[in-house]
Amino acid sequence: MRSKEEAIIFQNQSHLVQRHFTSCGICPDLLDIALATDIMVQFVSQGYNEKVKERFDNFEKYIDEKYRNSKN
């Protein structure tokens, strides 16, 4: 079970992720929202590091392939 602080961080990041996708014109499935939220929670909890950067880069490639490139 998450602590109250962890739950607040997760909730805040999930809202940020949803707004990001909306501003980019992407309607992701729920799993992609959860995956992006998990990355953001890791970033907030641990700060910037190479592992987080790699996760961001890999996720961005995945999103590009799944949502952006499929529109063309």
PDB file of N, CA, C and O in Angstrom:
ATOM      1  N   MET A   1       0.844  -1.185   0.000  1.00  0.00           N
ATOM      2  CA  MET A   1       0.000   0.000   0.000  1.00  0.00           C
ATOM      3  C   MET A   1       0.885   1.243   0.000  1.00  0.00           C
ATOM      4  O   MET A   1       1.922   1.291   0.662  1.00  0.00           O
ATOM      5  N   ARG A   2       0.459   2.221  -0.741  1.00  0.00           N
ATOM      6  CA  ARG A   2       1.220   3.466  -0.828  1.00  0.00           C
ATOM      7  C   ARG A   2       0.985   4.329   0.404  1.00  0.00           C
ATOM      8  O   ARG A   2      -0.077   4.299   1.025  1.00  0.00           O
ATOM      9  N   SER A   3       2.014   5.094   0.729  1.00  0.00           N
ATOM     10  CA  SER A   3       1.841   6.072   1.795  1.00  0.00           C
ATOM     11  C   SER A   3       0.973   7.208   1.255  1.00  0.00           C
ATOM     12  O   SER A   3       0.742   7.308   0.050  1.00  0.00           O
ATOM     13  N   LYS A   4       0.508   8.040   2.141  1.00  0.00           N
ATOM     14  CA  LYS A   4      -0.326   9.180   1.730  1.00  0.00           C
ATOM     15  C   LYS A   4       0.468  10.093   0.790  1.00  0.00           C
ATOM     16  O   LYS A   4      -0.071  10.598  -0.195  1.00  0.00           O
ATOM     17  N   GLU A   5       1.752  10.301   1.104  1.00  0.00           N
ATOM     18  CA  GLU A   5       2.605  11.146   0.257  1.00  0.00           C
ATOM     19  C   GLU A   5       2.771  10.537  -1.137  1.00  0.00           C
ATOM     20  O   GLU A   5       2.685  11.242  -2.142  1.00  0.00           O
ATOM     21  N   GLU A   6       3.007   9.227  -1.191  1.00  0.00           N
ATOM     22  CA  GLU A   6       3.156   8.547  -2.487  1.00  0.00           C
ATOM     23  C   GLU A   6       1.868   8.625  -3.303  1.00  0.00           C
ATOM     24  O   GLU A   6       1.911   8.814  -4.518  1.00  0.00           O
ATOM     25  N   ALA A   7       0.737   8.480  -2.642  1.00  0.00           N
ATOM     26  CA  ALA A   7      -0.551   8.559  -3.331  1.00  0.00           C
ATOM     27  C   ALA A   7      -0.771   9.952  -3.910  1.00  0.00           C
ATOM     28  O   ALA A   7      -1.289  10.088  -5.019  1.00  0.00           O
ATOM     29  N   ILE A   8      -0.380  10.985  -3.167  1.00  0.00           N
ATOM     30  CA  ILE A   8      -0.523  12.364  -3.651  1.00  0.00           C
ATOM     31  C   ILE A   8       0.388  12.590  -4.854  1.00  0.00           C
ATOM     32  O   ILE A   8      -0.035  13.185  -5.845  1.00  0.00           O
ATOM     33  N   ILE A   9       1.628  12.124  -4.776  1.00  0.00           N
ATOM     34  CA  ILE A   9       2.564  12.258  -5.901  1.00  0.00           C
ATOM     35  C   ILE A   9       2.003  11.555  -7.125  1.00  0.00           C
ATOM     36  O   ILE A   9       2.007  12.120  -8.218  1.00  0.00           O
ATOM     37  N   PHE A  10       1.516  10.324  -6.954  1.00  0.00           N
ATOM     38  CA  PHE A  10       0.970   9.557  -8.073  1.00  0.00           C
ATOM     39  C   PHE A  10      -0.219  10.278  -8.696  1.00  0.00           C
ATOM     40  O   PHE A  10      -0.305  10.391  -9.919  1.00  0.00           O
ATOM     41  N   GLN A  11      -1.128  10.764  -7.869  1.00  0.00           N
ATOM     42  CA  GLN A  11      -2.312  11.459  -8.373  1.00  0.00           C
ATOM     43  C   GLN A  11      -1.928  12.723  -9.126  1.00  0.00           C
ATOM     44  O   GLN A  11      -2.455  12.981 -10.208  1.00  0.00           O
ATOM     45  N   ASN A  12      -1.018  13.513  -8.572  1.00  0.00           N
ATOM     46  CA  ASN A  12      -0.586  14.740  -9.243  1.00  0.00           C
ATOM     47  C   ASN A  12       0.066  14.437 -10.591  1.00  0.00           C
ATOM     48  O   ASN A  12      -0.191  15.122 -11.581  1.00  0.00           O
ATOM     49  N   GLN A  13       0.906  13.411 -10.620  1.00  0.00           N
ATOM     50  CA  GLN A  13       1.593  13.079 -11.862  1.00  0.00           C
ATOM     51  C   GLN A  13       0.629  12.505 -12.898  1.00  0.00           C
ATOM     52  O   GLN A  13       0.799  12.750 -14.092  1.00  0.00           O
ATOM     53  N   SER A  14      -0.373  11.751 -12.466  1.00  0.00           N
ATOM     54  CA  SER A  14      -1.337  11.213 -13.425  1.00  0.00           C
ATOM     55  C   SER A  14      -2.118  12.341 -14.087  1.00  0.00           C
ATOM     56  O   SER A  14      -2.416  12.270 -15.279  1.00  0.00           O
ATOM     57  N   HIS A  15      -2.448  13.373 -13.333  1.00  0.00           N
ATOM     58  CA  HIS A  15      -3.141  14.534 -13.925  1.00  0.00           C
ATOM     59  C   HIS A  15      -2.222  15.265 -14.901  1.00  0.00           C
ATOM     60  O   HIS A  15      -2.661  15.695 -15.968  1.00  0.00           O
ATOM     61  N   LEU A  16      -0.964  15.404 -14.542  1.00  0.00           N
ATOM     62  CA  LEU A  16       0.004  16.052 -15.432  1.00  0.00           C
ATOM     63  C   LEU A  16       0.150  15.261 -16.728  1.00  0.00           C
ATOM     64  O   LEU A  16       0.175  15.843 -17.812  1.00  0.00           O
ATOM     65  N   VAL A  17       0.244  13.954 -16.622  1.00  0.00           N
ATOM     66  CA  VAL A  17       0.374  13.084 -17.801  1.00  0.00           C
ATOM     67  C   VAL A  17      -0.850  13.232 -18.700  1.00  0.00           C
ATOM     68  O   VAL A  17      -0.711  13.359 -19.916  1.00  0.00           O
ATOM     69  N   GLN A  18      -2.032  13.215 -18.123  1.00  0.00           N
ATOM     70  CA  GLN A  18      -3.254  13.353 -18.914  1.00  0.00           C
ATOM     71  C   GLN A  18      -3.296  14.696 -19.635  1.00  0.00           C
ATOM     72  O   GLN A  18      -3.668  14.757 -20.806  1.00  0.00           O
ATOM     73  N   ARG A  19      -2.921  15.762 -18.954  1.00  0.00           N
ATOM     74  CA  ARG A  19      -2.888  17.096 -19.596  1.00  0.00           C
ATOM     75  C   ARG A  19      -1.859  17.132 -20.716  1.00  0.00           C
ATOM     76  O   ARG A  19      -2.101  17.734 -21.763  1.00  0.00           O
ATOM     77  N   HIS A  20      -0.714  16.495 -20.506  1.00  0.00           N
ATOM     78  CA  HIS A  20       0.327  16.452 -21.537  1.00  0.00           C
ATOM     79  C   HIS A  20      -0.204  15.763 -22.795  1.00  0.00           C
ATOM     80  O   HIS A  20      -0.077  16.296 -23.897  1.00  0.00           O
ATOM     81  N   PHE A  21      -0.793  14.589 -22.629  1.00  0.00           N
ATOM     82  CA  PHE A  21      -1.328  13.877 -23.782  1.00  0.00           C
ATOM     83  C   PHE A  21      -2.410  14.703 -24.478  1.00  0.00           C
ATOM     84  O   PHE A  21      -2.450  14.750 -25.708  1.00  0.00           O
ATOM     85  N   THR A  22      -3.274  15.344 -23.721  1.00  0.00           N
ATOM     86  CA  THR A  22      -4.329  16.172 -24.304  1.00  0.00           C
ATOM     87  C   THR A  22      -3.725  17.308 -25.114  1.00  0.00           C
ATOM     88  O   THR A  22      -4.177  17.586 -26.225  1.00  0.00           O
ATOM     89  N   SER A  23      -2.706  17.968 -24.566  1.00  0.00           N
ATOM     90  CA  SER A  23      -2.095  19.096 -25.280  1.00  0.00           C
ATOM     91  C   SER A  23      -1.368  18.650 -26.542  1.00  0.00           C
ATOM     92  O   SER A  23      -1.185  19.446 -27.463  1.00  0.00           O
ATOM     93  N   CYS A  24      -0.950  17.382 -26.595  1.00  0.00           N
ATOM     94  CA  CYS A  24      -0.276  16.834 -27.772  1.00  0.00           C
ATOM     95  C   CYS A  24      -1.266  16.228 -28.766  1.00  0.00           C
ATOM     96  O   CYS A  24      -0.872  15.798 -29.850  1.00  0.00           O
ATOM     97  N   GLY A  25      -2.537  16.191 -28.404  1.00  0.00           N
ATOM     98  CA  GLY A  25      -3.538  15.618 -29.285  1.00  0.00           C
ATOM     99  C   GLY A  25      -3.510  14.102 -29.345  1.00  0.00           C
ATOM    100  O   GLY A  25      -3.881  13.510 -30.359  1.00  0.00           O
ATOM    101  N   ILE A  26      -3.072  13.474 -28.265  1.00  0.00           N
ATOM    102  CA  ILE A  26      -2.985  12.018 -28.201  1.00  0.00           C
ATOM    103  C   ILE A  26      -4.026  11.512 -27.206  1.00  0.00           C
ATOM    104  O   ILE A  26      -4.162  12.046 -26.105  1.00  0.00           O
ATOM    105  N   CYS A  27      -4.753  10.479 -27.607  1.00  0.00           N
ATOM    106  CA  CYS A  27      -5.714   9.825 -26.718  1.00  0.00           C
ATOM    107  C   CYS A  27      -5.148   8.438 -26.382  1.00  0.00           C
ATOM    108  O   CYS A  27      -5.463   7.456 -27.055  1.00  0.00           O
ATOM    109  N   PRO A  28      -4.322   8.366 -25.351  1.00  0.00           N
ATOM    110  CA  PRO A  28      -3.650   7.098 -25.032  1.00  0.00           C
ATOM    111  C   PRO A  28      -4.598   6.118 -24.357  1.00  0.00           C
ATOM    112  O   PRO A  28      -5.617   6.512 -23.789  1.00  0.00           O
ATOM    113  N   ASP A  29      -4.255   4.844 -24.426  1.00  0.00           N
ATOM    114  CA  ASP A  29      -5.023   3.872 -23.661  1.00  0.00           C
ATOM    115  C   ASP A  29      -4.601   3.982 -22.189  1.00  0.00           C
ATOM    116  O   ASP A  29      -3.607   4.630 -21.862  1.00  0.00           O
ATOM    117  N   LEU A  30      -5.365   3.349 -21.327  1.00  0.00           N
ATOM    118  CA  LEU A  30      -5.120   3.481 -19.885  1.00  0.00           C
ATOM    119  C   LEU A  30      -3.746   2.965 -19.461  1.00  0.00           C
ATOM    120  O   LEU A  30      -3.114   3.530 -18.568  1.00  0.00           O
ATOM    121  N   LEU A  31      -3.291   1.901 -20.099  1.00  0.00           N
ATOM    122  CA  LEU A  31      -1.972   1.369 -19.750  1.00  0.00           C
ATOM    123  C   LEU A  31      -0.881   2.400 -20.038  1.00  0.00           C
ATOM    124  O   LEU A  31       0.050   2.545 -19.246  1.00  0.00           O
ATOM    125  N   ASP A  32      -0.981   3.111 -21.152  1.00  0.00           N
ATOM    126  CA  ASP A  32       0.033   4.120 -21.474  1.00  0.00           C
ATOM    127  C   ASP A  32      -0.007   5.290 -20.499  1.00  0.00           C
ATOM    128  O   ASP A  32       1.034   5.865 -20.182  1.00  0.00           O
ATOM    129  N   ILE A  33      -1.188   5.647 -20.025  1.00  0.00           N
ATOM    130  CA  ILE A  33      -1.286   6.683 -18.981  1.00  0.00           C
ATOM    131  C   ILE A  33      -0.585   6.190 -17.715  1.00  0.00           C
ATOM    132  O   ILE A  33       0.161   6.938 -17.082  1.00  0.00           O
ATOM    133  N   ALA A  34      -0.827   4.933 -17.351  1.00  0.00           N
ATOM    134  CA  ALA A  34      -0.204   4.371 -16.152  1.00  0.00           C
ATOM    135  C   ALA A  34       1.317   4.296 -16.296  1.00  0.00           C
ATOM    136  O   ALA A  34       2.050   4.615 -15.360  1.00  0.00           O
ATOM    137  N   LEU A  35       1.785   3.872 -17.475  1.00  0.00           N
ATOM    138  CA  LEU A  35       3.232   3.785 -17.704  1.00  0.00           C
ATOM    139  C   LEU A  35       3.887   5.163 -17.635  1.00  0.00           C
ATOM    140  O   LEU A  35       4.936   5.324 -17.011  1.00  0.00           O
ATOM    141  N   ALA A  36       3.275   6.143 -18.269  1.00  0.00           N
ATOM    142  CA  ALA A  36       3.823   7.505 -18.242  1.00  0.00           C
ATOM    143  C   ALA A  36       3.802   8.061 -16.820  1.00  0.00           C
ATOM    144  O   ALA A  36       4.742   8.739 -16.402  1.00  0.00           O
ATOM    145  N   THR A  37       2.745   7.779 -16.087  1.00  0.00           N
ATOM    146  CA  THR A  37       2.650   8.234 -14.697  1.00  0.00           C
ATOM    147  C   THR A  37       3.747   7.610 -13.856  1.00  0.00           C
ATOM    148  O   THR A  37       4.350   8.280 -13.017  1.00  0.00           O
ATOM    149  N   ASP A  38       4.008   6.332 -14.078  1.00  0.00           N
ATOM    150  CA  ASP A  38       5.075   5.649 -13.339  1.00  0.00           C
ATOM    151  C   ASP A  38       6.436   6.302 -13.591  1.00  0.00           C
ATOM    152  O   ASP A  38       7.235   6.461 -12.668  1.00  0.00           O
ATOM    153  N   ILE A  39       6.688   6.674 -14.829  1.00  0.00           N
ATOM    154  CA  ILE A  39       7.955   7.354 -15.151  1.00  0.00           C
ATOM    155  C   ILE A  39       8.021   8.705 -14.446  1.00  0.00           C
ATOM    156  O   ILE A  39       9.059   9.067 -13.891  1.00  0.00           O
ATOM    157  N   MET A  40       6.928   9.444 -14.466  1.00  0.00           N
ATOM    158  CA  MET A  40       6.918  10.751 -13.803  1.00  0.00           C
ATOM    159  C   MET A  40       7.087  10.623 -12.291  1.00  0.00           C
ATOM    160  O   MET A  40       7.773  11.436 -11.672  1.00  0.00           O
ATOM    161  N   VAL A  41       6.472   9.618 -11.705  1.00  0.00           N
ATOM    162  CA  VAL A  41       6.636   9.391 -10.262  1.00  0.00           C
ATOM    163  C   VAL A  41       8.101   9.078  -9.951  1.00  0.00           C
ATOM    164  O   VAL A  41       8.648   9.567  -8.963  1.00  0.00           O
ATOM    165  N   GLN A  42       8.728   8.267 -10.792  1.00  0.00           N
ATOM    166  CA  GLN A  42      10.148   7.960 -10.603  1.00  0.00           C
ATOM    167  C   GLN A  42      10.981   9.238 -10.702  1.00  0.00           C
ATOM    168  O   GLN A  42      11.899   9.442  -9.908  1.00  0.00           O
ATOM    169  N   PHE A  43      10.666  10.096 -11.668  1.00  0.00           N
ATOM    170  CA  PHE A  43      11.392  11.353 -11.831  1.00  0.00           C
ATOM    171  C   PHE A  43      11.233  12.245 -10.593  1.00  0.00           C
ATOM    172  O   PHE A  43      12.207  12.819 -10.105  1.00  0.00           O
ATOM    173  N   VAL A  44      10.011  12.353 -10.097  1.00  0.00           N
ATOM    174  CA  VAL A  44       9.758  13.191  -8.917  1.00  0.00           C
ATOM    175  C   VAL A  44      10.451  12.613  -7.687  1.00  0.00           C
ATOM    176  O   VAL A  44      11.007  13.353  -6.876  1.00  0.00           O
ATOM    177  N   SER A  45      10.414  11.295  -7.553  1.00  0.00           N
ATOM    178  CA  SER A  45      10.978  10.648  -6.369  1.00  0.00           C
ATOM    179  C   SER A  45      12.501  10.613  -6.367  1.00  0.00           C
ATOM    180  O   SER A  45      13.126  10.821  -5.327  1.00  0.00           O
ATOM    181  N   GLN A  46      13.104  10.350  -7.532  1.00  0.00           N
ATOM    182  CA  GLN A  46      14.548  10.152  -7.608  1.00  0.00           C
ATOM    183  C   GLN A  46      15.292  11.326  -8.214  1.00  0.00           C
ATOM    184  O   GLN A  46      16.503  11.455  -8.039  1.00  0.00           O
ATOM    185  N   GLY A  47      14.581  12.175  -8.921  1.00  0.00           N
ATOM    186  CA  GLY A  47      15.242  13.252  -9.637  1.00  0.00           C
ATOM    187  C   GLY A  47      15.786  12.756 -10.964  1.00  0.00           C
ATOM    188  O   GLY A  47      15.599  11.597 -11.334  1.00  0.00           O
ATOM    189  N   TYR A  48      16.448  13.630 -11.659  1.00  0.00           N
ATOM    190  CA  TYR A  48      16.999  13.296 -12.967  1.00  0.00           C
ATOM    191  C   TYR A  48      18.227  12.410 -12.807  1.00  0.00           C
ATOM    192  O   TYR A  48      19.126  12.713 -12.023  1.00  0.00           O
ATOM    193  N   ASN A  49      18.253  11.315 -13.557  1.00  0.00           N
ATOM    194  CA  ASN A  49      19.437  10.471 -13.644  1.00  0.00           C
ATOM    195  C   ASN A  49      19.388   9.746 -14.984  1.00  0.00           C
ATOM    196  O   ASN A  49      18.404   9.861 -15.715  1.00  0.00           O
ATOM    197  N   GLU A  50      20.415   9.018 -15.303  1.00  0.00           N
ATOM    198  CA  GLU A  50      20.491   8.360 -16.617  1.00  0.00           C
ATOM    199  C   GLU A  50      19.398   7.319 -16.813  1.00  0.00           C
ATOM    200  O   GLU A  50      18.874   7.173 -17.918  1.00  0.00           O
ATOM    201  N   LYS A  51      19.051   6.600 -15.763  1.00  0.00           N
ATOM    202  CA  LYS A  51      18.004   5.587 -15.876  1.00  0.00           C
ATOM    203  C   LYS A  51      16.652   6.237 -16.209  1.00  0.00           C
ATOM    204  O   LYS A  51      15.915   5.754 -17.069  1.00  0.00           O
ATOM    205  N   VAL A  52      16.345   7.326 -15.522  1.00  0.00           N
ATOM    206  CA  VAL A  52      15.087   8.034 -15.793  1.00  0.00           C
ATOM    207  C   VAL A  52      15.103   8.602 -17.214  1.00  0.00           C
ATOM    208  O   VAL A  52      14.109   8.514 -17.935  1.00  0.00           O
ATOM    209  N   LYS A  53      16.226   9.176 -17.605  1.00  0.00           N
ATOM    210  CA  LYS A  53      16.352   9.725 -18.969  1.00  0.00           C
ATOM    211  C   LYS A  53      16.127   8.637 -20.001  1.00  0.00           C
ATOM    212  O   LYS A  53      15.440   8.860 -20.997  1.00  0.00           O
ATOM    213  N   GLU A  54      16.700   7.459 -19.775  1.00  0.00           N
ATOM    214  CA  GLU A  54      16.528   6.341 -20.704  1.00  0.00           C
ATOM    215  C   GLU A  54      15.063   5.908 -20.781  1.00  0.00           C
ATOM    216  O   GLU A  54      14.552   5.607 -21.860  1.00  0.00           O
ATOM    217  N   ARG A  55      14.398   5.879 -19.631  1.00  0.00           N
ATOM    218  CA  ARG A  55      12.971   5.519 -19.637  1.00  0.00           C
ATOM    219  C   ARG A  55      12.153   6.549 -20.407  1.00  0.00           C
ATOM    220  O   ARG A  55      11.276   6.182 -21.189  1.00  0.00           O
ATOM    221  N   PHE A  56      12.431   7.842 -20.191  1.00  0.00           N
ATOM    222  CA  PHE A  56      11.735   8.897 -20.945  1.00  0.00           C
ATOM    223  C   PHE A  56      11.960   8.716 -22.446  1.00  0.00           C
ATOM    224  O   PHE A  56      11.009   8.744 -23.227  1.00  0.00           O
ATOM    225  N   ASP A  57      13.203   8.533 -22.843  1.00  0.00           N
ATOM    226  CA  ASP A  57      13.537   8.384 -24.265  1.00  0.00           C
ATOM    227  C   ASP A  57      12.834   7.177 -24.880  1.00  0.00           C
ATOM    228  O   ASP A  57      12.253   7.281 -25.961  1.00  0.00           O
ATOM    229  N   ASN A  58      12.884   6.040 -24.202  1.00  0.00           N
ATOM    230  CA  ASN A  58      12.244   4.831 -24.715  1.00  0.00           C
ATOM    231  C   ASN A  58      10.728   4.985 -24.793  1.00  0.00           C
ATOM    232  O   ASN A  58      10.099   4.534 -25.750  1.00  0.00           O
ATOM    233  N   PHE A  59      10.151   5.622 -23.788  1.00  0.00           N
ATOM    234  CA  PHE A  59       8.703   5.810 -23.793  1.00  0.00           C
ATOM    235  C   PHE A  59       8.287   6.771 -24.910  1.00  0.00           C
ATOM    236  O   PHE A  59       7.268   6.560 -25.567  1.00  0.00           O
ATOM    237  N   GLU A  60       9.064   7.807 -25.117  1.00  0.00           N
ATOM    238  CA  GLU A  60       8.753   8.772 -26.192  1.00  0.00           C
ATOM    239  C   GLU A  60       8.795   8.077 -27.558  1.00  0.00           C
ATOM    240  O   GLU A  60       7.934   8.323 -28.404  1.00  0.00           O
ATOM    241  N   LYS A  61       9.782   7.219 -27.776  1.00  0.00           N
ATOM    242  CA  LYS A  61       9.850   6.450 -29.031  1.00  0.00           C
ATOM    243  C   LYS A  61       8.623   5.561 -29.182  1.00  0.00           C
ATOM    244  O   LYS A  61       8.030   5.484 -30.258  1.00  0.00           O
ATOM    245  N   TYR A  62       8.253   4.898 -28.110  1.00  0.00           N
ATOM    246  CA  TYR A  62       7.080   4.031 -28.106  1.00  0.00           C
ATOM    247  C   TYR A  62       5.815   4.821 -28.451  1.00  0.00           C
ATOM    248  O   TYR A  62       5.012   4.382 -29.275  1.00  0.00           O
ATOM    249  N   ILE A  63       5.640   5.975 -27.827  1.00  0.00           N
ATOM    250  CA  ILE A  63       4.460   6.818 -28.076  1.00  0.00           C
ATOM    251  C   ILE A  63       4.461   7.315 -29.517  1.00  0.00           C
ATOM    252  O   ILE A  63       3.422   7.311 -30.177  1.00  0.00           O
ATOM    253  N   ASP A  64       5.619   7.742 -30.004  1.00  0.00           N
ATOM    254  CA  ASP A  64       5.721   8.182 -31.405  1.00  0.00           C
ATOM    255  C   ASP A  64       5.270   7.082 -32.352  1.00  0.00           C
ATOM    256  O   ASP A  64       4.480   7.325 -33.264  1.00  0.00           O
ATOM    257  N   GLU A  65       5.771   5.876 -32.137  1.00  0.00           N
ATOM    258  CA  GLU A  65       5.425   4.762 -33.020  1.00  0.00           C
ATOM    259  C   GLU A  65       3.952   4.380 -32.910  1.00  0.00           C
ATOM    260  O   GLU A  65       3.305   4.094 -33.917  1.00  0.00           O
ATOM    261  N   LYS A  66       3.436   4.376 -31.712  1.00  0.00           N
ATOM    262  CA  LYS A  66       2.067   3.903 -31.493  1.00  0.00           C
ATOM    263  C   LYS A  66       1.013   4.925 -31.896  1.00  0.00           C
ATOM    264  O   LYS A  66      -0.008   4.557 -32.476  1.00  0.00           O
ATOM    265  N   TYR A  67       1.243   6.209 -31.599  1.00  0.00           N
ATOM    266  CA  TYR A  67       0.198   7.216 -31.804  1.00  0.00           C
ATOM    267  C   TYR A  67       0.513   8.225 -32.908  1.00  0.00           C
ATOM    268  O   TYR A  67      -0.338   8.510 -33.751  1.00  0.00           O
ATOM    269  N   ARG A  68       1.705   8.754 -32.904  1.00  0.00           N
ATOM    270  CA  ARG A  68       2.012   9.827 -33.857  1.00  0.00           C
ATOM    271  C   ARG A  68       2.284   9.297 -35.262  1.00  0.00           C
ATOM    272  O   ARG A  68       1.723   9.805 -36.233  1.00  0.00           O
ATOM    273  N   ASN A  69       3.128   8.296 -35.379  1.00  0.00           N
ATOM    274  CA  ASN A  69       3.485   7.770 -36.695  1.00  0.00           C
ATOM    275  C   ASN A  69       2.358   6.976 -37.327  1.00  0.00           C
ATOM    276  O   ASN A  69       2.321   6.823 -38.548  1.00  0.00           O
ATOM    277  N   SER A  70       1.443   6.472 -36.524  1.00  0.00           N
ATOM    278  CA  SER A  70       0.334   5.702 -37.084  1.00  0.00           C
ATOM    279  C   SER A  70      -0.700   6.592 -37.766  1.00  0.00           C
ATOM    280  O   SER A  70      -1.533   6.100 -38.528  1.00  0.00           O
ATOM    281  N   LYS A  71      -0.655   7.903 -37.499  1.00  0.00           N
ATOM    282  CA  LYS A  71      -1.589   8.850 -38.127  1.00  0.00           C
ATOM    283  C   LYS A  71      -1.201   9.134 -39.571  1.00  0.00           C
ATOM    284  O   LYS A  71      -2.044   9.557 -40.362  1.00  0.00           O
ATOM    285  N   ASN A  72       0.062   8.910 -39.930  1.00  0.00           N
ATOM    286  CA  ASN A  72       0.552   9.247 -41.281  1.00  0.00           C
ATOM    287  C   ASN A  72       0.226   8.170 -42.272  1.00  0.00           C
ATOM    288  O   ASN A  72       0.563   8.291 -43.449  1.00  0.00           O
TER     289      ASN A  72
END
